[in-house]
């Protein structure tokens, strides 16, 4: 199932409106072409540098801020949002 490019563009638009210079990268089954109709969309948000005096507050709140924005979008199922604060690849 191909990724709906409108979803990717909407997501990037929301993120960049909040943080100019941010990048959104889609990965997972949609990119590999193995997505099913019930598959989720996996993405990584890479943020621009933050002034050192704002880093602690920024790290504590940025994911929740974007989740609030996404929950207001008609194309997002609010219960489907999952914040993963620490990951390794």
HELIX and SHEET records of a PDB file:
HELIX    1   1 UNK A    5  UNK A   18  1                                  14    
HELIX    2   2 UNK A   29  UNK A   32  1                                   4    
HELIX    3   3 UNK A   52  UNK A   54  5                                   3    
HELIX    4   4 UNK A   55  UNK A   71  1                                  17    
HELIX    5   5 UNK A   78  UNK A   80  5                                   3    
SHEET    1   A 2 UNK A  23  UNK A  27  0                                        
SHEET    2   A 2 UNK A  42  UNK A  46 -1                                        
END                                                                             
